[in-house]
Structure formats: C-alpha cells, structure tokens
Amino acid sequence: MAERDRLRDYCGKRDFGRTGEPRGRGAASGHGPRFVVQIHDARTMHFDFRLQVDDVLRSWSVPKGPSADPKDKRLAMPTEDHPLEYEQFEGVIPRGEYGGGTVIVWDHGTYEPLSHDREGRPVDFAESLERGHATFRLSGSKLRGEYALTRFRDGSDGGEEAWLLVRRAGGARTHGAPDPRRARSARSGRTLAQVASDAAGE
C-alpha cells in the first residue's frame, strides 16, 4: 500500500496550517527499522508507542507506558499510522486540533524483528502484526531488550481492537515508564512543562 494511502487517516484528522506535526513527505533518519515512545499530554496523559513497519510508523496508545517488569501486561490501543518523520516530533499540538497537547520524545532508537512461526522460521514483521502477535528487540537509550505485542481483542464484535505490550523475561535491564510529568525528552532533555513553556514564548 502506498505511503499516502496509509496516511489517509492521519492527514484527514489534522489541519497542517495549524499543527506543526509532519505531513509525511520524507523519511526517518538512521539505519534499520526505528521505534519511538512519546509522552503525550492530551485530553488524558498517555504514551504513544510507534514501530516503523515499511514506510510508516504503526502506532499504539499505551496509557501507563512500557514496563520493565515482564509480569506487567500493558494495554495498548491501536491508533492511525503516522509518517516516519514523527519519530522526531516534539512540541505542542494546538488546542482544538486532534490530539491537542504537549508531546515529548521519551525514547527512540532501532528495533530488531524476532517474530517466527511454530517451526522457528522467521515471519515477516508486518505479517506477524496482522496475525496478532509480534516479538522484537528494542535498542533505545531507555528501552532495551525483548518485547511482544499481542492482540487480545480484534474488534469484530463491534468493540475496539486492543493489544497488550509486554516485556519478555531476561536480557538487558531497561527503564520502565516514569512519572510522565517529571520525565525528560531523549531528544532535548526537556520536560513536558518546559516544552509547553518554550512553545508559549515563541
């Protein structure tokens, strides 16, 4: 599917004359598939977890953020695909716009797809997501190690599609989700309040 088709929902929800969010005209920098975790102080505070799949960022809203504890099963609600440049987005979405509020990049980096079938053969990552279970290894400044996304409700009964984001046991120690209001950006070192204050002063 062409990038513009995959970003139809994203573009349809935004007025780019008002918001500084990227339109989706370029590509993310760096090598290998990317991931980003953003803290979004919108109507409700939450974390946005995004994985590069082909030419877009597949996205989930994770209310409590990723956990370092394998016993924690964190709810992850899918949202529209985002452009690759969104990995770098940090700022304030104007009030009245879709997702209005302050955004910081809490963590970003690369990931390694680990999905395989029952015989141990590698499975295309996009296909594994379509099937409803994908495993991957994150290499970020805060999140490192293996995680899994598992769909437990497909929305076929009229309800919302829903997934779980779970840290897999073993591997490198990683930082769990912090107090969002005290967390600092992996890009700029700023807090949500500082980003909002800087935007107000522009």
DAFENRA-V59194 format. One record per helix or strand. SS is the DSSP state (a for helix, b for strand). FROM is the first residue (numbers start at 1). LEN is the number of residues. If there is no record, write none. Layout:
# DAFENRA-V59194
SS	FROM	LEN
SS	FROM	LEN
This chain:
# DAFENRA-V59194
a	3	4
a	8	5
b	34	8
b	45	9
b	56	7
b	74	9
a	84	5
b	91	3
b	101	13
b	116	1
b	122	1
a	125	7
b	133	8
b	144	10
b	162	6
a	192	10
